[in-house]
Amino acid sequence: MLRIGVDYYPEHWNKKEWKTDVLLMKDSGVNVVRMAEFAWSRLEPEEGTYDFQWLDEAISLFERHGIDVVLGIPTMTPPQWLSQHYPDSLPDLPDQHLSHPGVRGHRCYNSPSMRILTAAITKQMAQRYGSRKSVIGWQTDNEFSLHMCRCSNCLSGFRNWLKEKYGDLKTLNQEWGTVVWSGGFSDWEQIALYPTNERYFNPSLLLDYRRFQSQSVTSYQQIQIDEIRSHSRDQWITHNTWSAPLPLDLHELYDELDFASFDYYPATDPDKAKSNPYSGALLLDRTRGFKQQNFWVMEQFGGMPGSWMPVWRSPYPGFLRAFAWQSVSRGADGVVFFRWRSAAAGAEQYWHGLIDHSNVPGRRFKEFQQFAREANRLSDQIFGSEMQHKVAILYDFDSHTALQLQPQTEGYDYYEYIKLIHRSLLKSGVGVDILHRLDNLPEEYRLLILPSLFVADEESASHIEAFVRKGGTVVALPRSGVKQMNNQCWMKPLPGPLSSIFGVSVKEYDPIGSHVHRIASLDGHSYECSYWCDLLEADTAETVASYDCDFYKGTPAVTRNKLGQGEAFYVGTFPEESYLKALFTRLCNNLDIEVYPDLPEGIHMTRRIKDGTEYVFVLNLSREEQAVSLKQRMKPLLVDDDITKKSIDSLTLSPYGVAVLEL
């Protein structure tokens, strides 16, 4: 079944309120709650002394009313006694903003004490609830992030990590290029971490350090996974990532988990009303991409965030329901709202829940009830369906990290331009997957897009070449094939190891930053471009568009190379959205990928497929009424509040309106 739920904190409320809350949840359509992810001090008030009675009572109450439970391992909030007795558990961070007890996230992933105590609390919880039928799954920690900790444990761990990777200092010095600025190491103890600006540090060292810290998060999580697996039966494990872009290798983080989860807070600001739904769609698609399967939203927007920042605007009518349906439409099998009730105390008092401090259910709560009841009604049809796409965008952790360490040009942001690429496809109704690896590319993909594959090796090139030779189409953007895996530059014409695939080389480049140039396509259209201009020299490729200004007017800007049964396009600049939309629409038509070129602004169309039946979601994530033409007649399962069963080939959606159709 589709899981519809809320995040609930029984430890925050008088027990007399629990039953009233549970009855209202049940009536509203809730079938799952998440609990305990911040409750370490209540579960272990003193080291080795455990108190599970209150949690036992809460689980039993939900159990009696047919509501299942997801338990969070509460290691994001170490208790005061832990920080007091084990100061090595606190991270040593440059800005110190998470290093203090009583905040949250104040733990070093490499602290031996923290790891031992993490194993202990996880074991106690898993032993107690691992066979509890109503406890269906676990969440590791909460919203992992990368800590650039410089404590002695991290330094020691980093040195050991380097010894295992490189073996000896001679190899390390060669791979890092330490000959520059007399940076060579003659003793492992010379490798140190400093709380200073990293701008002038060796980029190979900095990339490796981020890889090490990312792997430290994964190995810390593995402690929890191992304890849960040892003591549980038929229970899944996930983790809830948040926002983007996070400097973590999330593909690696999710490798040992059953599915990915995400915390989704779409912005309510009217100024972001047009861009926000597309940015959110990318976040959801990326979450699905971590495991290439359906996922959960473990914290769905239930009220305006605030507390350590000004409170957000109140959501427009229909907003809460529509964005919950957006999560389902992009592959969520579970949608859990944060939170049931706004906190009366503590640092999150103004991170509003479904019910405000008045304790009286209001407009947002009614939208939640509407969504929950609709989702439960359609659960049998939708649950078990999957998204099947022919277009993929590669997100590369190493490239993104290396570009953050060494910004290439004014204004350019790797992830922001991925947003632009993704948005240009969504506006034509094209479904997109986000990949995090190039190996084992599924055969169903026909179009692969590489946004600045900055760090690339021969193995990456071989996967891309094989994809093209078998009939795939690949599109690469500037700053691809620039660096080797050790973050040293390729000493060959760009795009380095990818040159033969695209049949082109970069003879010179111009980092134009925020200045605007133009490119002219062969069909006579002119488009803006910015940030970067690769001046291309075609080998086996042919010109698709040329620069239309500056001293390189007439020089190839976009090329196409035929290779085997496929094609490879090299886009030597960062064009505006309209060019990308035109290019991708043309390519999709050539590859027999369905497009809706006239989809209105703010209309999102996706499909989930089950046993040959397609469930089409059409969402109006805008503040204006929108009319949509469908290419085929479809059976409405849900169109706003209309439940007509007549087949339709067009529909009109109110602001933040929702339609679910069967094809």
Secondary structure, DSSP 8 states (H G I E B T S, - for coil): --EEEEE--GGGS-HHHHHHHHHHHHHHT--EEEE-TT-HHHH-SBTTB---HHHHHHHHHHHHTT-EEEEE--TTS--HHHHHH-GGGS---SS-TT-STTSSS---TT-HHHHHHHHHHHHHHHHHHTT-TTEEEEE-SSS-------SHHHHHHHHHHHHHHHSSHHHHHHHHTTTGGG---SSGGG----SS--TTS-HHHHHHHHHHHHHHHHHHHHHHHHHHHHH-SS-EEE-EEESS--SS-HHHHTTTSSS-EEEE-----GGGTTTHHHHHHHHHHHHHHHHTS-EEEEEEE-S---SSS-------TTHHHHHHHHHHHTTEEEEEEE-SB--SSSTTTTS--SB-TT-S--HHHHHHHHHHHHHHHHHHHHTT-B---SEEEE--HHHHHHHHHS--STT--HHHHHHHHHHHHHTTT---EEES-STT--TT--EEEES---B--HHHHHHHHHHHHTT-EEEE-SS-S-B-TTS-B-SSSTTGGGHHHHTEEEEEEEEEEEEEEEEEETTS-EEEEEEEEEEEEESS-EEEEEE-SSTTTTSEEEEEEEETTEEEEEE-EEE-HHHHHHHHHHHHHHTT----TT--TTEEEEEEEETTEEEEEEEE-SSS-EEEEEEEEEEEEEETTB---S-EEEEEE-TT-EEEEE-
